[in-house]
């Protein structure tokens, strides 16, 4: 918290060319630091999402039957492709992909490779609550991207 005495010192510092330059350097350092913190938080969120997606699936016994599977994939940063979780889809199940939420432009993209999800002619485009159905053996074969940060997709395996 800045008190009157410290505010007065900063004001006096800004009256000289060297002092003003020093204050500009401090402001630039604060701006760079906040950018680094934001980028680090995005990396942490992506890692936590990856860990969650890879540890949630329970172990199945040979005689266990699947009724269905549901997972969420989050595109945290627009323009950065995200791979689906490494979860096998049981035989006889289709995968339904539904775009759920976004924070801005409502365009989301789905493709079967990291390269194709960023290529206009090689991907499917979805908007809120749009869905498409695919037959894949593992959700890690599906890639996601979006025009807005924090765009969520649902993966649903159903008979």
Long-range contacts (C-beta under 8 A, 24 or more apart in sequence): 42-76, 42-77, 45-76, 46-76, 46-82, 49-74, 49-76, 50-85, 53-85, 53-86, 53-87, 54-85, 54-86, 57-85, 57-87, 66-90, 66-93, 66-157, 68-93, 68-156, 68-157, 68-158, 68-159, 69-93, 69-155, 69-156, 69-157, 70-154, 70-155, 70-156, 70-157, 71-139, 71-154, 71-155, 72-100, 72-152, 72-153, 72-154, 72-155, 73-144, 73-152, 73-153, 73-154, 73-155, 74-150, 74-151, 74-152, 74-153, 75-108, 75-144, 75-145, 75-146, 75-149, 75-150, 75-151, 75-152, 75-153, 76-149, 76-150, 77-149, 78-104, 78-145, 78-146, 78-147, 78-148, 78-149, 78-151, 79-118, 79-145, 80-145, 81-114, 81-117, 81-118, 81-143, 81-144, 81-145, 82-143, 82-144, 82-145, 83-114, 83-140, 83-142, 83-143, 83-144, 84-139, 84-140, 84-141, 84-142, 84-143, 84-144, 84-155, 85-139, 85-140, 85-155, 86-138, 86-139, 86-140, 87-138, 87-139, 87-140, 88-137, 88-138, 89-136, 89-137, 89-138, 89-139, 89-157, 90-157, 92-159, 93-157, 93-158, 93-159, 94-133, 94-134, 94-135, 94-157, 94-158, 94-159, 95-133, 95-134, 95-135, 95-136, 95-139, 95-142, 95-155, 95-156, 95-157, 96-131, 96-132, 96-133, 96-154, 96-155, 96-156, 96-157, 96-158, 97-126, 97-131, 97-132, 97-133, 97-134, 97-142, 97-153, 97-154, 97-155, 97-156, 98-126, 98-129, 98-130, 98-131, 98-153, 98-154, 98-156, 99-126, 99-127, 99-128, 99-129, 99-130, 99-131, 99-151, 99-152, 99-153, 100-128, 100-129, 100-152, 100-153, 100-154, 101-128, 101-150, 101-151, 101-152, 102-128, 102-146, 102-148, 102-150, 102-151, 102-152, 103-148, 103-149, 103-150, 103-151, 104-147, 104-148, 104-149, 105-146, 105-147, 105-148, 106-147, 106-148, 107-146, 107-147, 107-148, 108-144, 108-145, 108-146, 108-147, 108-151, 108-153, 109-144, 109-145, 109-146, 110-142, 110-143, 110-144, 110-153, 111-142, 111-143, 112-136, 112-141, 112-142, 112-143, 113-143, 114-143, 116-143, 117-143, 117-144, 117-145, 118-145, 126-153
